[in-house]
Amino acid sequence: MKHVLIQERKSLFLFLRYLLLLFVMPTELIAQSITISGTVTDSNKEAVIGANVLLKGTSTGTITDVEGKYQLTVPENGTLVFSSVGYTSQEIAVNKRRIINVTLSDDIMLIDEVVVVGYGTVRKSDLTGSVGKVTTSELNQLSTTDIGQAIAGRVAGVDVTSNSGAPGAGTKIRVRGYGTINSSDPLYVVDGFPVSDIDYLSPQDIESLEILKDASATAIYGSRGANGVVLIKTKGGQYNSKTSINATAYISMAKTTKHMDLLNAWEFATLKKELAANSNTPLSARDEAMYNYVIDNKYEGTNWEDEVSRTGYSQNYNLDINGGTDRQTFSIGATYAKQEGVLKYNSMDILTGRINNTYKLPLDLTLGINAVYSHRSSKGGNGDGNYFGSIWPAVMRADPMIPAWDEYNDNWGEILFSDPSYHPARSIYLGSDKYGHSISNMFVGNFTLQMDNIAKVKGLSFRTQYGIRANFNESKRYTPVWYVASNQNNTNSSLTMSRNNFTSWLWNGYLMYNRVIGKHSINSTLGAEIQDFRYSTLSGTAADVPENPNLWYIDNSLTQSSKTSSNSMPTISRMASYFGRINYTFASKYLLTVTGRYDGTSKFADSQKWGFFPSFSLGWNAHEEEFLKDKTPFEQLKVRMGWGQVGNEASAAQFGYISLMNSSYRAVIGDQLQQGEIQRTFANSELAWETAEQVNFGIDFGTLNMRLTGTIDYFVRTTKDMILRTPIPLYVGMGRANTNAGSMRNKGLEVTLRWNDKIGKDFSYSISANASFVKNKVLSLGSPDPIYGGGVARKAENFTRTEVGREMAYFYGYKTDGIFQNWDEINNYKTPDGQLIQPNAAPGDVKFLKTANDGLPLNPEDRTYLGSGMPDATFGLNLTANYKGFDFSMFMQSCVGNEIANALVMDIYSSEFGQWNMSKKMMNRWHGEGTTNVYPRLIASDPNENARFSDRYVEDGSYLRMKNLQLGYTLPSTFTKKFNVSKLRIYGSIDNVFVLTKYSGFDPEMGDLLGNPLSIGVDLASYPRPRTFVLGFNISL
């Protein structure tokens, strides 16, 4: 039976080839031709399936079958061109031969690979800007649905961070550091359509991913390219290629990697008794008896981390169908993923479908249709980003003396000795999928039409595109009636609902002229674009809603007076643009790129709506010079430099240039209460674009037969006219106006090295490494006043300060000098005129350093620089190896020279004990002279403010992470082809293998909090990042 299937498949391939020949080959050519056949293999002697075999100078050709075989009728004196993605093309003269077997070698030089640069492509050898690329194999090395995680550490100058390990948490991408005190998100462009995020895509959907880093590369996107541009092309079929079916599936198991060492029940009780003694507060007879019982029996109590966490199991399935004829290509894909978090009840379901088709029409027209639909359902809240709303800090603070569930009362355990709001098991249950969800539906559609050889001018094309994106998000959260005790209950059910909608449409049209005339090569683009953005929200709450989920609607409230709703004014903005670019190359040696974009936005007043953003770059392919050939060790040596300006209007509000009014103001006039309006902000009709000016110098090289390749870039980026809300006198009585007042500079060095080699016939390997060094400095803020940020509710303090002359958002607080051991140390710690520096201190309290020379006791002016959340350097290292059918990969990343503000330490190492649990290290707290110089005494209040933000909470955030380790095996094609399978690979991998760090928190990988640059490096004890074990397979038919 198997033999019959194989013969039928071969017959089908043979029939299709002859059918193709019938339509594309002229009869007079057939009469003068011979039929040749052969096999195309790779360097491992494996069949290359789907390789193109073309008669040079014509469209006559075929593709290889599942055994790498082909058959083609061509002139006996013709030349055949053999090509396939990832291999070096070969041209072979027929010379009347009837059998031609070919071995294609891996394309490791890639000097002339095509790089996507925005509104077109350019050969890498002609590229003059700074562009990073992530290969599809690198994207799929990690088993993740998040593209940011897949590219983290792989491109020099591109930092990817995530403050949470929750399913679907997403990542933040920063290109060459923080470019502004406002939004530093890059622009994402997917198949030519600019979007604000790429969460709806899977790494398995991507065919190519480039990151434009310098202004000469990003200027074609003008006002939206100030923070870099991430260009993504989704998978598509190829003309004249057989239908291929590719499926990928994996299952995974995730576990937390780190646990906080907290007090158990008897230790908690011990410190509770000591606290009462220190505070001169006698314990009640009940409390003392309970504490003594727990201590005497060494009762361990509840381990809250164990109670709320679990092993998270996930699954992922992806299917791609690709192919094409001589008139069309098609690509259809679908992905389903179900991810369980390590927090109970927390999960994410993802369903994505996409199509990407092209059609050749008469009159040299090509029609493209590209659409993606994504559905995401998130269940179980985690509260990341809000310290007192996140479940993990609550877990750390929860009382270990109470049970998660009281079996006797068949209810949650009653909190008797601490804050009754901290019951993690109750919190995660009420936040589970039983009582709510968040749903996101997204559609992105693109339609393109391209005409080539306009007016019969060779190389002249016109392309137009219309795209639309629509997001529809809904969340519901129901809180039922429950009762544990008089201070722990909810007597009225409630429902909270919210919906937000975002739509955007885009049209562009541009001419392209690409010609090679002798030694001159021209690649040019000229076009226009318009894009529209609309956003609206609707929310509502109600009490006494029935518990039946089918009745969870605001109007079903049994108490109509409890209903509230809020419908925000829609946010609408538009942009219009004109752009042009010309790439000129002479003799493949001298390169010039000139770009300009003229942008207009509805966010600014008429006088400031438009901004022009130019750039130019130069390149020299030194290896093409005759006087250098054979005189240097380099097969490739290119020198680049570029200058450009790009804009940024993302931080500008919809009506930021006009005065805003408050219509809810009331005043008593005469004897009547009158409704009125007051002005809220000043108008600023001069508000304009932020502008980022960047200079880049780069070198690309390849040596040792292109086994060693590398890129080095040095850049200086200066952001001018940053939009800030500058201070105004309080007596003015209204909010501050937005002004173009600030400036900031980033200087950096990026290095990328790659080594590719083979040992013998069967073993090949590749090592790639990258390093980035960035220094940030604030040049101006428009006023002498600093800007504070990064605060949490604890002590209502700000963690960071931004001022002229230093990096943005450095940590700002008090320095300490151990613990006061006795009253003499306190009484001798005085100002020059004899005042006590810490008059409220007692033995066992923290000693804060007096840094200000103001002759006053300790005060906020004594706060000083404590470090920065910005790293001095980041590194990435990727190793891949192949031996026969086995493949191995290892990926590591590192971050050096940054600090982290650990907000959790403010609680679990605090001397202000009583409301929540603490670190086990507090068993070594100060309880008498000489007992410790690290951990303060226990006290019910905090008169010395030991918990104020200081260097006690700032830690070294440097780390080295082995991010992925993977081993795979591809079964021999001689075996799989018996089952009509062209390729079958099985693999196992581990993500987040280990982290080497001194940081005491859950994880040292820390970006900014909720996208706020003023909170860089602030850790609010977010959702832990788990270690994941993966088993999967890839199959191709």
Secondary structure, 3 states (H helix, E strand, C coil): CHHHHHHHHHHHHHHHHHHHHHHHCCHHHHHCEEEEEEEEECCCCCECCCCEEEECCCCCEEECCCCCEEEEEEECCCEEEEECCCECCEEEECCCCCECCEECCECCCCCCCEEECCCCEEEHHHCCCCEEEECHHHHCCCCCCCHHHHHCCCCCCEEEECCCCCCCCCCEEEECCCCCCCCCCCEEEECCEEECCCCCCCHHHEEEEEEECCHHHHHHHHHHCCCCEEEEEECCCCCCEEEEEEEEEEEEEEECCCCCCECCHHHHHHHHHHHHHHCCCCCCHHHHHHHHHHHHCCCCCCCHHHHHECCEEEEEEEEEEEEECCCEEEEEEEEEEEEECCECCCEEEEEEEEEEEEEEECCCEEEEEEEEEEEEEEECCCCCCCCCCCHHHHHHHCCCCCCCEECCCCEECCCCCCCCCCCHHHHHHHCCHHHEEEEEEEEEEEEEEEECCHHHCCCEEEEEEEEEEEEEEEEEEEECCEEEECCEEECCCEEEEEEEEEEEEEEEEEEEEEEEECCEEEEEEEEEEEEEEEEEEEEEEEECCCCCHHHCCHHHCCCHHHCEEEECCCEEEEEEEEEEEEEEEECCCEEEEEEEEEEEECCCCHHHCEEEEEEEEEEEEHHHCCCCCCCCCEEEEEEEEEEEEEEECCCCCCCCCCCCEEEEEEEEECCEEEEEEEECECCCCCCCCEEEEEEEEEEEEEECCCCEEEEEEEEEEEEEEEEEECCCCHHHCCECCEEEEEEEEEEEEEEEEEEEEEECCCEEEEEEEEEEEEEEEEEECCCCCCEEECCECHHHECCEEECCCCCCCEEEEECEEEECCCHHHHHCCECCCCCECCCCCCCCCEEECCCCCCCCCCCHHHCEEEEECCCCEEEEEEEEEEECCEEEEEEEEEEECCEEEECCHHHHCCCECCCCCCEHHHHHCCCCCCCCCCCCCCECCCCCCCCCCEHHHEEECCEEEEEEEEEEEECCHHHHHHHCCCEEEEEEEEEEEEEEECCCCCCCCCCCECCEHHHCCEECCCCCCCEEEEEEEEEEC
